[in-house]
Amino acid sequence: MSFLRAGRLAAARCVLAAPARRRMAALVGVEIDSDAPEVGVLTLQRPPVNSLNAALLTDIAEGITELEGTPGVKAFVLATAYEGRAFSAGLDLLEMYDRSPQELTAFWTRLQDTWLALYETPLATVACVEGTAPAGGTLLATACDYRVAANDASIRLGLNEAAFGLVAPDFFLDSFGAVVGARTCE
């Protein structure tokens, strides 16, 4: 077991072998352990690297709503099923390629609604960053109250939209700047 995984499990006081309740949607898993019913784990599991498409964003928002509606749950860990490889590789660029203005509006609205669901949840949130998290992955991590990551040079966070000819939306920059500070955000 990796150090980071052991730390995540200890921090969440969650023994995944004995969940009291477990829902596994196609793209997100929601787990609550019987030994620590106040803590949930929301696991991103869209192969191969949790690229954010409309379906994953919808599942994330639904998972947050499910955890908020679970009696006794006070916090959750946002994690990846792809430890060491990717927390989230960011936006699925194919969601924006050759789309109508209405489709693009729907995608960006879904992204912002999911970000707001994570950012505004009354539950305490911890992003367990076990792999790279550029752009949209950074957005998810910075929307959480806390972030935990290995001291590993291969783990990258940041807004790299300009490298793809995109402009990061203001809510990306605001979320990132609130965590790293204005000067670093620039």
N, C-alpha and C positions, 0 to 999 in steps of 0.2 A: 504494500500500500504506500502510495506517495506521501511525502510529508505534508503537502498541501491538502490532499484528500483527508488525511488523518486529522489535520487541523480543522478542516471544514466540519467534519463529523463531530469532533469534540466541541467546537464552538457552537454548533447547532444542537448539541446533545441529542443527536439523532442517530439511531442505530438502524441502518437501512434494511437489515435482514428481517426486522419484525415490525413493518408498518401497520398502524391501526387502520389506515385507509390509504388506498393508492389508486390514483386515476392516471392512466397513461393514454393521452390523446396521441394522435399521429405525430405531433411535433413538440409537445410539451408534456412532461410528467409532473404530477402533483403528488407529494407524499407527506404524510404526517405520521410520526412515530408514536407508538403507544407509551414509550418511556419518556417522551418529551412532547406531549400534545400541544404545547404552546408554540412550537416551532415547526414550520413547514419547509419543504424544499421544492422549488419550482425549477425543473431541469429542462434546459433547451436541448432538443434532440432531433434537429433537422439535418440529415446528412447532406454533404459531408462535413460542413463547418458552420452550421447555424446561420447561414445567410438569411437576412431578414426579408421575407416576402410577405404578401398580405395574409396568407394562411398562418404563418408562424406568429405574426403580430397579433392576429385575432386570438390564437391559442394562448399567447402570453397574457393578454388582457382578460380572457376568460379564466385563466388560472389564478390571476390576482383576485378577481371577483370571487372565485370559489374559496380561496384562502380567507378573504375578508369575511365571508359568510359562515365560516366554520367556527362554532363556539369554542372559546378558549385559546384560539390561535392569536398570538401577539406579535409574531415576527416570521419572516421567511428568508431563506437563502436562495438567491438566484444563481444557478450553477449550470454547467455544461455536461453533456454526456461524453464529450470528446476531450477529456483531460489531457493537458499537455499539447494539444493541437490548436484548439480554437474555443474561446469563450463564445464569440460571435464574429464572423468575418465581416460584419457590417451589412450594408444594404445589398440586396440581390439586384445587381445592375440590370438584369433582364426584365425586372419589373418596370423599368423606366424606358426600355428600348422599344421604339416603334409603337408607342402608345398614343391614344387620343388624349386631348386635353382633359376630358372627363375621367378617363382611367388614371391619368397622372394625379389629378386632384383627389380621386378616391384613395390612391395609394398613400399620398402624403398626409391626407387626413387620418387614415388608419394608423400611420406611423406616429403622428402627433398625439392621437387619442391613446395609443398604447404607452407612449412616453409619459403622458399625464397620469394615466392609471398607476404607473409605477412610481412616479415622482410624488403623487398626492395621496398614495395609500396611507391610511392611518397605522398600518402595521410597520414595525421596524424592518428595514431591509438591508441585506448584506449581499453584495456581488462577490462571488468567489471566482476570481478571474484566473482560470487554469489554462491559459493559452492566449493567443493573439486576440486583440479586440479593437481593430481600427474602426473609425467612423461611427456607424450605427452601433457597433459593439461597445465603443466608448460611451455613446449616448446612454445605453442601457446601464452600464456600470456607474456613470455619474448621476443617474437618476436615483440610485440607491443611497441610503443613508451612510453606508460604510462600504469600503472595498477592501478585499483581502487578495493579495497576489503573491506568488513566489518571487523571490529575489533572483530572477532569471532573465538574462539579456534577450532571450527569444520572445518574451512576452512584451508586446507592443500595444500601447494605447495612444490614441491621438486622432485628430481629424485630418484625414488625408484626401478629402474630396477634391481639392485642387489638382491633384495628380491625375484625376479622371475627367477634368474639365467641368467639374461641378462646383457650385457655391454652397457651402454649408449654411443651412437655414439658421436664423437667429436663435431659435430655441436650442439647437445643437451648441452654438457658441456660448449662450447664457449658462447652460448646464455645465459645460466644460469649464468655463471661466469661474463659476461658483466653487468648483472643486480645486482647480490648480492656480487660480488667481489670474487677474487681467493680463499682467505682463507675460506670463508663460503662455496664456491662451493666444496672444498676438503671434 
